[in-house]
């Protein structure tokens, strides 16, 4: 294999894939990146066997071929290389010679045949979404996924593909975030599956504000392809989380007594200030609704007290309800609308945050003494 590639293209390609490379791995090949050179393109692939990221960049290929090289070390070399072209040549023993300006490096690789094969997907089952729409869906939901290893089916994002809608749901049992987007979904592509958090984090990092993403799936794998105009692009494939996702529709309240309109940024700032006076032991704030006023109180005996008042348009009965402020703050941060609607019933019922658009957030109240 022999090629030359600009430092920028090489850096971008390695940056896209290297996050999934394991630092301490029992299989040496998993610390390497697979390089495949053909048709004036270089395809870089890295995997941890659960999540695989591949990126195709432009290169001047003199001799086709494939090999694998230590990912982190290769990235360090390319990142520190002088601007301009990087020349790369790999011999039959997988020894790589890398030249850039006045620098010369020799690095030992491993055979490309040892690299785990990529899963295959049915090309006909592609669901196409704008990248910015999927990125927004992930931003609005992923924060609510569970990090508790014992509840592994909640350690990811639940996707439902049906009724011409892609629905994404995340929950940790104490809150639930849901959003959906319209999409052209063939009946043969209808499915429900759970994408693990690691793959969601990679997608959030790699999705752009323009272009499309093609979603494909099998019984135990999903693929997200982000092609670019140059014929390259990025592909993220992932194993799916095994198991049945809980019936999330059960926890969404059918109706509520009060619907309060709030200015999102004003509510968010007041909560953040009140949250300062909470502790790990007493991590709740009380929201007291009275005529045209919301009072947010944090009272922690060993720390102190915070009181915030927010002017609101409210004509209902006086009542108070307590929530974990971090759960409210994370939801408000994930949105960019000016206004939100907070639907509430009483101090023991879940609260629901909605917007003018496709988003719903259910949050369980906290008991106060």
ROKE-188210 format. One record per residue: residue in one letter; x, y, z of N, C-alpha, C in turn. Coordinates in steps of 0.05 Angstrom, whole numbers, padded with zeros to 5 digits, always signed. Layout:
AXYZXYZXYZ
...
//
This chain:
X+00017-00024+00000+00000+00000+00000+00018+00025+00000
X+00011+00044-00018+00027+00068-00019+00008+00091-00026
X+00010+00113-00011-00008+00136-00017+00004+00162-00005
X-00007+00184-00015-00002+00210-00002-00028+00223+00004
X-00029+00238+00027-00054+00250+00036-00048+00276+00051
X-00065+00295+00049-00060+00321+00063-00063+00316+00093
X-00047+00331+00109-00048+00328+00138-00077+00332+00148
X-00091+00352+00136-00119+00358+00146-00138+00335+00142
X-00137+00323+00118-00154+00300+00112-00148+00276+00130
X-00122+00271+00134-00114+00249+00151-00123+00254+00180
X-00118+00278+00190-00126+00285+00217-00156+00282+00221
X-00172+00293+00202-00201+00291+00204-00211+00262+00205
X-00199+00246+00188-00207+00218+00187-00200+00203+00213
X-00176+00207+00224-00168+00194+00249-00184+00205+00272
X-00190+00231+00272-00206+00243+00294-00234+00231+00295
X-00245+00225+00272-00272+00214+00270-00273+00186+00282
X-00252+00170+00279-00254+00141+00286-00241+00134+00313
X-00222+00150+00322-00204+00141+00344-00217+00139+00371
X-00240+00152+00375-00254+00151+00401-00261+00123+00411
X-00268+00106+00392-00277+00079+00400-00254+00060+00405
X-00229+00068+00400-00206+00051+00404-00201+00048+00434
X-00199+00022+00443-00194+00017+00471-00165+00023+00478
X-00162+00035+00502-00135+00041+00512-00122+00015+00522
X-00136+00001+00539-00126-00025+00550-00145-00047+00539
X-00135-00061+00519-00151-00082+00506-00136-00108+00506
X-00150-00130+00510-00136-00156+00510-00130-00165+00481
X-00144-00154+00461-00138-00161+00433-00121-00138+00421
X-00096-00143+00415-00079-00121+00404-00091-00108+00379
X-00105-00123+00362-00116-00112+00337-00136-00089+00343
X-00149-00090+00366-00170-00070+00373-00157-00043+00380
X-00131-00043+00385-00117-00017+00389-00108-00004+00363
X-00113-00019+00341-00105-00009+00315-00128+00002+00298
X-00121+00018+00279-00140+00028+00260-00135+00014+00233
X-00156+00005+00220-00154-00008+00194-00153+00013+00172
X-00132+00012+00155-00129+00030+00133-00133+00014+00107
X-00152+00023+00090-00157+00010+00064-00155+00032+00042
X-00136+00029+00025-00131+00049+00004-00139+00038-00023
X-00157+00053-00037-00165+00046-00064-00181+00069-00077
X-00179+00071-00103-00194+00091-00119-00191+00120-00107
X-00166+00127-00101-00161+00154-00090-00177+00161-00065
X-00182+00140-00050-00194+00144-00024-00181+00127-00003
X-00180+00137+00022-00170+00122+00044-00193+00118+00064
X-00199+00093+00070-00220+00087+00089-00207+00078+00116
X-00214+00092+00137-00203+00087+00164-00225+00075+00181
X-00220+00053+00195-00240+00039+00211-00229+00032+00238
X-00244+00038+00259-00236+00030+00286-00260+00017+00300
X-00255-00002+00318-00277-00016+00332-00269-00025+00360
X-00289-00028+00377-00285-00041+00403-00302-00067+00404
X-00311-00076+00381-00328-00099+00377-00358-00093+00383
X-00364-00072+00398-00392-00064+00402-00399-00041+00383
X-00382-00021+00382-00386+00002+00364-00363+00004+00344
X-00370+00008+00319-00350+00011+00298-00354+00038+00284
X-00332+00053+00280-00334+00078+00265-00315+00077+00241
X-00325+00082+00217-00309+00083+00193-00311+00110+00180
X-00289+00121+00170-00290+00147+00156-00273+00145+00130
X-00285+00155+00109-00271+00154+00083-00263+00182+00075
X-00237+00186+00069-00226+00212+00062-00211+00210+00035
X-00206+00233+00022-00192+00234-00003-00162+00230+00001
X-00150+00215-00018-00121+00210-00017-00111+00204-00045
X-00085+00208-00050-00074+00200-00076-00062+00173-00073
X-00076+00152-00083-00068+00125-00079-00050+00116-00102
X-00025+00110-00095-00005+00100-00115-00008+00070-00118
X-00011+00057-00095-00014+00027-00095-00035+00019-00075
X-00055+00005-00085-00078-00004-00068-00068-00023-00046
X-00083-00025-00025-00076-00044-00004-00090-00038+00022
X-00084-00055+00042-00096-00051+00068-00077-00061+00090
X-00078-00048+00113-00062-00056+00136-00075-00043+00161
X-00064-00050+00184-00074-00037+00208-00050-00026+00224
X-00053-00002+00236-00032+00011+00251-00042+00020+00278
X-00025+00023+00298-00033+00032+00324-00047+00060+00322
X-00072+00061+00330-00089+00085+00325-00079+00109+00339
X-00075+00108+00365-00068+00131+00381-00041+00142+00373
X-00022+00124+00368+00005+00133+00360+00005+00146+00332
X-00010+00134+00314-00013+00145+00287-00025+00173+00288
X-00046+00176+00304-00059+00202+00307-00040+00223+00318
X-00024+00215+00338-00004+00233+00350+00016+00242+00329
X+00025+00224+00313+00045+00231+00292+00033+00250+00272
X+00009+00244+00262-00004+00261+00241-00011+00288+00252
X-00020+00289+00278-00028+00314+00290-00004+00333+00293
X+00020+00321+00299+00044+00338+00303+00059+00342+00277
X+00051+00330+00255+00066+00332+00230+00063+00361+00219
X+00084+00370+00204+00082+00397+00192+00059+00397+00171
X+00049+00421+00165+00027+00424+00146+00036+00414+00119
X+00017+00404+00103+00024+00394+00076+00017+00365+00073
X+00032+00351+00055+00027+00323+00049+00040+00304+00068
X+00026+00282+00073+00038+00260+00089+00040+00236+00069
X+00064+00225+00067+00068+00201+00050+00069+00176+00067
X+00053+00156+00059+00051+00132+00075+00055+00108+00057
X+00072+00090+00066+00078+00065+00051+00079+00042+00071
X+00065+00020+00064+00065-00004+00082+00076-00027+00065
X+00096-00042+00076+00107-00064+00060+00092-00090+00067
X+00102-00113+00056+00088-00139+00059+00088-00149+00087
X+00107-00138+00104+00109-00147+00132+00093-00128+00150
X+00077-00111+00139+00060-00091+00153+00077-00071+00169
X+00101-00065+00158+00118-00043+00169+00111-00018+00153
X+00104+00003+00168+00095+00028+00155+00118+00048+00156
X+00123+00061+00133+00141+00083+00132+00125+00108+00127
X+00128+00128+00144+00111+00152+00142+00130+00177+00140
X+00127+00192+00118+00144+00216+00114+00126+00241+00114
X+00136+00262+00128+00122+00287+00127+00143+00309+00131
X+00147+00326+00110+00168+00347+00112+00195+00333+00117
X+00209+00342+00138+00235+00330+00144+00233+00307+00164
X+00209+00299+00170+00205+00277+00190+00201+00250+00176
X+00212+00230+00189+00209+00202+00179+00203+00184+00203
X+00182+00168+00200+00174+00149+00221+00171+00121+00209
X+00179+00101+00225+00174+00073+00218+00157+00061+00240
X+00136+00047+00233+00118+00036+00253+00109+00008+00246
X+00108-00009+00266+00099-00037+00260+00069-00039+00262
X+00057-00052+00242+00028-00056+00241+00021-00085+00244
X-00005-00091+00240-00015-00119+00241-00031-00123+00215
X-00033-00148+00206-00047-00154+00180-00076-00145+00181
X-00085-00135+00158-00113-00126+00156-00133-00149+00159
X-00124-00174+00152-00142-00197+00154-00149-00203+00183
X-00133-00194+00202-00139-00199+00231-00160-00180+00242
X-00167-00159+00226-00186-00139+00236-00214-00150+00235
X-00231-00146+00256-00258-00157+00255-00274-00147+00231
X-00289-00164+00218-00304-00156+00194-00328-00138+00202
X-00336-00121+00183-00359-00103+00188-00385-00119+00182
X-00406-00113+00198-00431-00127+00192-00444-00117+00166
X-00460-00134+00154-00473-00127+00129-00502-00118+00134
X-00512-00099+00119-00540-00089+00122-00554-00089+00095
X-00581-00093+00097-00598-00092+00073-00600-00063+00063
X-00590-00059+00039-00589-00032+00028-00618-00020+00024
X-00638-00038+00021-00665-00029+00015-00678-00017+00040
X-00668-00025+00064-00682-00017+00088-00672+00009+00100
X-00663+00028+00083-00652+00053+00093-00674+00073+00099
X-00671+00086+00122-00689+00108+00129-00672+00133+00130
X-00680+00153+00115-00663+00177+00111-00675+00200+00128
X-00657+00213+00143-00664+00236+00159-00644+00258+00155
X-00651+00283+00157-00631+00304+00158-00613+00301+00183
X-00587+00305+00180-00569+00301+00203-00576+00320+00226
X-00584+00345+00220-00590+00363+00242-00615+00355+00258
X-00634+00341+00244-00658+00332+00257-00651+00309+00277
X-00634+00290+00267-00627+00268+00285-00610+00278+00308
X-00592+00297+00302-00575+00309+00323-00592+00322+00345
X-00613+00336+00337-00631+00349+00356-00647+00328+00372
X-00655+00306+00359-00669+00285+00373-00651+00273+00395
X-00626+00268+00389-00608+00257+00409-00603+00276+00432
X-00601+00302+00425-00596+00322+00445-00619+00324+00465
X-00643+00321+00454-00667+00324+00471-00674+00299+00488
X-00660+00277+00483-00668+00253+00497-00645+00239+00512
X-00622+00238+00499-00600+00220+00509-00592+00225+00538
X-00595+00250+00548-00587+00257+00575-00603+00242+00596
X-00627+00232+00588-00645+00219+00608-00640+00189+00609
X-00622+00178+00593-00617+00149+00593-00603+00142+00620
X-00608+00117+00628-00597+00107+00654-00567+00101+00652
X-00553+00106+00673-00524+00098+00675-00521+00075+00694
X-00543+00064+00704-00542+00042+00723-00538+00016+00707
X-00515+00003+00712-00508-00021+00696-00527-00044+00701
X-00541-00044+00724-00559-00067+00730-00584-00065+00714
X-00591-00041+00703-00615-00039+00686-00606-00034+00657
X-00593-00054+00646-00579-00050+00621-00597-00043+00598
X-00623-00051+00598-00641-00044+00576-00646-00013+00575
X-00641+00000+00598-00645+00029+00599-00619+00044+00592
X-00597+00029+00588-00571+00042+00582-00568+00048+00552
X-00586+00063+00542-00586+00069+00513-00611+00084+00505
X-00614+00088+00479-00637+00102+00468-00655+00083+00454
X-00680+00083+00461-00700+00066+00447-00710+00080+00422
X-00708+00066+00399-00718+00076+00374-00742+00060+00365
X-00763+00074+00356-00786+00061+00344-00789+00072+00316
X-00789+00054+00296-00792+00063+00268-00818+00052+00257
X-00839+00068+00258-00864+00060+00246-00883+00084+00244
X-00905+00080+00230-00926+00101+00225-00913+00126+00214
X-00893+00123+00196-00879+00145+00183-00866+00164+00204
X-00857+00152+00226-00844+00168+00247-00820+00153+00258
X-00799+00168+00264-00777+00157+00280-00780+00169+00308
X-00785+00152+00327-00788+00161+00355-00764+00153+00371
X-00754+00171+00388-00732+00165+00406-00740+00170+00435
X-00734+00150+00452-00742+00152+00480-00718+00145+00498
X-00715+00159+00520-00695+00152+00540-00707+00155+00568
X-00701+00137+00586-00711+00139+00613-00691+00125+00632
X-00691+00135+00657-00676+00121+00678-00694+00113+00701
X-00720+00114+00696-00739+00106+00717-00750+00129+00733
X-00735+00151+00733-00744+00175+00749-00752+00198+00731
X-00745+00196+00705-00753+00216+00685-00753+00202+00658
X-00766+00214+00639-00768+00203+00612-00769+00225+00592
X-00753+00223+00571-00753+00242+00549-00761+00229+00523
X-00778+00242+00508-00788+00230+00483-00789+00251+00461
X-00782+00244+00437-00785+00262+00415-00788+00245+00389
X-00800+00257+00368-00802+00242+00343-00799+00260+00319
X-00793+00248+00296-00791+00263+00271-00805+00246+00249
X-00818+00260+00231-00830+00246+00208-00809+00236+00189
X-00813+00212+00178-00794+00200+00160-00809+00181+00141
X-00798+00177+00118-00810+00158+00099-00800+00130+00106
X-00817+00114+00119-00809+00088+00128-00826+00066+00114
X-00813+00050+00099-00826+00027+00086-00835+00007+00107
X-00857-00007+00102-00868-00026+00122-00848-00048+00128
X-00830-00054+00109-00810-00075+00113-00788-00066+00133
X-00786-00039+00137-00765-00029+00155-00776-00022+00183
X-00802-00028+00188-00813-00023+00215-00797-00039+00235
X-00790-00026+00257-00774-00040+00278-00774-00024+00304
X-00766-00037+00325-00761-00024+00351-00735-00036+00362
X-00717-00019+00371-00691-00029+00381-00679-00008+00400
X-00658-00018+00415-00645+00000+00434-00615+00004+00426
X-00608+00029+00421-00580+00035+00413-00564+00042+00438
X-00542+00029+00444-00527+00034+00469-00516+00063+00471
X-00512+00071+00495-00504+00099+00500-00478+00106+00486
X-00458+00087+00485-00432+00094+00473-00436+00102+00443
X-00453+00087+00429-00459+00093+00401-00473+00120+00399
X-00491+00126+00417-00506+00151+00417-00486+00174+00421
X-00467+00171+00439-00447+00192+00444-00430+00197+00419
X-00423+00175+00405-00407+00178+00380-00423+00193+00359
X-00449+00185+00356-00466+00198+00336-00469+00228+00343
X-00473+00234+00368-00476+00262+00376-00452+00278+00369
X-00428+00266+00371-00403+00279+00365-00399+00283+00334
X-00409+00263+00319-00402+00262+00290-00423+00275+00272
X-00448+00276+00281-00470+00287+00264-00465+00317+00259
X-00471+00326+00235-00466+00354+00227-00493+00369+00225
X-00491+00395+00219-00516+00411+00217-00526+00411+00188
X-00513+00397+00170-00523+00394+00142-00518+00366+00133
X-00531+00359+00110-00528+00332+00100-00549+00313+00111
X-00548+00288+00102-00568+00269+00111-00554+00246+00126
X-00570+00230+00140-00560+00206+00153-00579+00183+00145
X-00567+00160+00137-00583+00137+00129-00582+00116+00152
X-00605+00109+00162-00607+00090+00184-00615+00063+00173
X-00599+00042+00179-00606+00014+00172-00604-00003+00197
X-00618-00026+00196-00617-00043+00220-00621-00072+00212
X-00610-00090+00230-00616-00118+00228-00627-00125+00256
X-00630-00151+00262-00641-00160+00288-00623-00151+00311
X-00597-00150+00307-00579-00143+00329-00558-00122+00324
X-00561-00108+00301-00542-00086+00294-00558-00063+00282
X-00546-00039+00284-00556-00015+00270-00533+00000+00258
X-00538+00013+00236-00518+00029+00222-00528+00057+00216
X-00511+00077+00220-00517+00105+00214-00496+00115+00194
X-00504+00119+00169-00485+00127+00148-00489+00157+00142
X-00467+00172+00142-00468+00201+00137-00451+00207+00112
X-00462+00203+00088-00446+00207+00064-00440+00237+00060
X-00417+00243+00046-00412+00271+00039-00411+00273+00008
X-00409+00298-00002-00411+00303-00031-00387+00292-00046
X-00364+00288-00032-00340+00278-00046-00341+00247-00049
X-00362+00234-00040-00364+00205-00043-00353+00191-00019
X-00344+00206+00001-00334+00193+00026-00356+00195+00047
X-00347+00200+00072-00366+00203+00094-00359+00185+00117
X-00378+00184+00136-00374+00169+00161-00396+00148+00164
X-00388+00125+00175-00407+00104+00181-00403+00095+00210
X-00425+00095+00225-00424+00085+00253-00442+00060+00254
X-00430+00037+00261-00447+00013+00265-00445+00005+00294
X-00466-00007+00304-00466-00014+00333-00483-00039+00337
X-00474-00055+00357-00491-00076+00367-00514-00063+00382
X-00537-00076+00382-00560-00066+00396-00561-00078+00424
X-00574-00064+00443-00578-00074+00470-00600-00096+00469
X-00593-00119+00480-00613-00141+00480-00633-00137+00503
X-00657-00145+00498-00678-00143+00518-00701-00126+00509
X-00723-00126+00525-00747-00111+00518-00748-00085+00534
X-00752-00063+00519-00754-00037+00532-00781-00036+00547
X-00782-00023+00571-00808-00022+00585-00829-00006+00570
X-00854-00010+00576-00876+00004+00563-00876+00033+00574
X-00862+00050+00559-00858+00078+00568-00884+00094+00567
X-00903+00086+00550-00928+00101+00547-00944+00101+00574
X-00940+00080+00590-00955+00078+00615-00949+00100+00635
X-00924+00111+00633-00917+00132+00653-00923+00160+00644
X-00933+00163+00619-00940+00190+00610-00968+00197+00619
X-00971+00217+00637-00998+00224+00647-01017+00231+00624
X-01042+00221+00626-01062+00227+00605-01072+00256+00607
X-01074+00266+00631-01084+00294+00634-01071+00307+00658
X-01074+00333+00660-01063+00348+00683-01082+00370+00691
X-01079+00380+00715-01097+00401+00725-01088+00428+00716
X-01062+00433+00717-01052+00460+00710-01032+00458+00687
X-01032+00479+00670-01012+00481+00649-01000+00509+00651
X-00975+00511+00659-00962+00537+00664-00942+00542+00642
X-00944+00566+00630-00925+00575+00609-00901+00589+00623
X-00877+00580+00617-00853+00592+00629-00833+00600+00608
X-00818+00622+00613-00796+00629+00596-00773+00611+00603
X-00765+00595+00583-00745+00573+00589-00720+00584+00602
X-00707+00604+00590-00682+00614+00600-00684+00625+00628
X-00706+00640+00633-00710+00652+00660-00714+00630+00681
X-00730+00609+00675-00734+00587+00692-00708+00572+00698
X-00693+00567+00676-00667+00553+00678-00648+00567+00696
X-00645+00594+00693-00626+00609+00709-00634+00608+00739
X-00660+00611+00744-00670+00611+00772-00664+00584+00785
X-00669+00562+00770-00663+00535+00780-00634+00531+00786
X-00617+00540+00768-00588+00537+00771-00578+00551+00796
X-00589+00575+00801-00581+00590+00825-00591+00575+00850
X-00616+00566+00850-00627+00552+00873-00612+00526+00878
X-00603+00513+00857-00590+00487+00859-00563+00489+00875
X-00551+00512+00875-00526+00516+00890-00530+00510+00920
X-00554+00515+00930-00559+00510+00959-00571+00483+00965
X-00567+00464+00946-00575+00436+00952-00550+00420+00958
X-00554+00396+00968-00531+00378+00973-00538+00350+00962
X-00518+00332+00963-00523+00305+00952-00545+00292+00968
X-00547+00298+00993-00568+00286+01011-00595+00298+01006
X-00595+00325+01002-00621+00339+00999-00621+00353+00971
X-00624+00337+00951-00622+00348+00924-00650+00353+00912
X-00665+00370+00926-00691+00376+00915-00697+00406+00918
X-00713+00417+00899-00722+00445+00902-00753+00444+00901
X-00765+00462+00917-00794+00463+00918-00804+00485+00900
X-00822+00478+00882-00835+00498+00864-00863+00504+00876
X-00866+00529+00885-00892+00538+00897-00906+00556+00878
X-00930+00548+00869-00945+00564+00849-00967+00579+00864
X-00967+00605+00861-00989+00622+00872-00996+00642+00850
X-01016+00659+00855-01026+00677+00834-01004+00693+00821
X-00999+00688+00795-00980+00702+00779-00951+00701+00790
X-00945+00680+00806-00918+00679+00817-00910+00649+00821
X-00884+00644+00814-00872+00618+00820-00849+00624+00839
X-00849+00610+00862-00827+00613+00881-00811+00587+00882
X-00785+00589+00877-00768+00565+00877-00751+00566+00902
X-00753+00545+00919-00739+00545+00945-00722+00521+00947
X-00697+00525+00956-00679+00503+00963-00672+00507+00992
X-00677+00487+01008-00672+00490+01037-00657+00465+01047
X-00632+00469+01053-00614+00448+01062-00603+00455+01090
X-00612+00441+01111-00605+00449+01138-00575+00454+01142
X-00558+00436+01131-00529+00438+01135-00516+00458+01116
X-00531+00468+01097-00519+00487+01077-00531+00515+01079
X-00557+00516+01078-00571+00542+01078-00595+00542+01061
X-00604+00565+01052-00629+00568+01037-00626+00587+01014
X-00641+00581+00992-00643+00599+00969-00672+00602+00962
X-00680+00626+00956-00707+00632+00947-00706+00648+00922
X-00719+00639+00901-00721+00653+00875-00750+00657+00868
X-00758+00681+00860-00785+00686+00851-00786+00693+00821
X-00805+00681+00807-00808+00685+00778-00836+00694+00773
X-00840+00716+00758-00867+00725+00751-00877+00707+00729
X-00902+00696+00733-00914+00679+00713-00943+00686+00710
X-00955+00676+00688-00984+00680+00684-00998+00655+00695
X-01007+00657+00720-01020+00634+00733-01044+00643+00750
X-01067+00631+00745-01091+00639+00759-01103+00616+00776
X-01090+00593+00776-01101+00569+00790-01098+00570+00820
X-01104+00547+00833-01101+00545+00862-01072+00544+00870
X-01066+00553+00894-01039+00551+00904-01032+00522+00909
X-01008+00514+00901-00998+00487+00908-00968+00487+00905
X-00955+00466+00917-00926+00464+00915-00919+00435+00908
X-00896+00432+00894-00887+00406+00886-00856+00407+00885
X-00842+00385+00893-00813+00385+00893-00802+00367+00872
X-00779+00376+00860-00766+00360+00839-00736+00361+00844
X-00722+00341+00832-00693+00342+00831-00685+00364+00811
X-00671+00385+00820-00665+00408+00802-00648+00400+00778
X-00629+00381+00783-00612+00372+00761-00628+00361+00738
X-00649+00346+00744-00666+00334+00723-00681+00355+00707
X-00689+00377+00720-00702+00399+00706-00682+00414+00689
X-00659+00420+00701-00638+00436+00687-00629+00421+00662
X-00625+00395+00663-00615+00380+00639-00636+00381+00617
X-00661+00379+00624-00682+00380+00603-00683+00408+00590
X-00682+00429+00606-00684+00456+00596-00660+00463+00579
X-00637+00453+00587-00612+00458+00571-00614+00445+00544
X-00628+00422+00542-00629+00407+00517-00647+00420+00496
X-00663+00440+00505-00682+00453+00487-00671+00480+00478
X-00682+00490+00455-00674+00518+00447-00698+00536+00443
X-00722+00526+00450-00746+00543+00448-00747+00564+00470
X-00759+00586+00465-00761+00608+00485-00781+00601+00506
X-00803+00587+00498-00825+00581+00517-00827+00551+00522
X-00833+00543+00547-00840+00515+00552-00866+00515+00567
X-00879+00492+00567-00905+00488+00581-00901+00466+00602
X-00906+00474+00627-00903+00455+00649-00931+00446+00658
X-00937+00420+00654-00963+00410+00662-00961+00395+00688
X-00978+00403+00708-00976+00392+00735-01004+00386+00746
X-01005+00367+00764-01031+00360+00777-01030+00365+00807
X-01011+00352+00821-01009+00357+00850-00981+00349+00858
X-00975+00350+00884-00948+00345+00894-00939+00316+00892
X-00957+00297+00886-00949+00269+00884-00950+00259+00855
X-00959+00275+00836-00961+00266+00808-00937+00276+00792
X-00930+00261+00771-00908+00270+00754-00914+00296+00741
X-00893+00312+00736-00895+00336+00720-00888+00330+00691
X-00899+00345+00672-00893+00341+00644-00885+00367+00631
X-00861+00367+00618-00852+00391+00603-00857+00386+00574
X-00870+00405+00561-00875+00404+00532-00866+00430+00519
X-00864+00429+00492-00857+00453+00476-00877+00455+00453
X-00875+00476+00437-00889+00477+00412-00873+00461+00392
X-00876+00436+00392-00860+00418+00375-00860+00391+00387
X-00844+00373+00375-00845+00345+00384-00825+00340+00407
X-00834+00343+00431-00818+00337+00454-00836+00334+00478
X-00829+00314+00495-00844+00309+00519-00825+00299+00540
X-00827+00310+00564-00808+00303+00586-00824+00298+00611
X-00824+00274+00621-00839+00267+00646-00818+00265+00668
X-00824+00279+00690-00806+00279+00713-00822+00272+00739
X-00812+00252+00754-00825+00244+00778-00819+00264+00801
X-00839+00270+00817-00835+00289+00839-00819+00276+00862
X-00809+00293+00880-00795+00282+00904-00812+00288+00928
X-00811+00269+00947-00827+00273+00971-00812+00293+00990
X-00827+00311+01001-00815+00330+01020-00826+00325+01048
X-00809+00330+01068-00817+00325+01095-00837+00347+01104
//
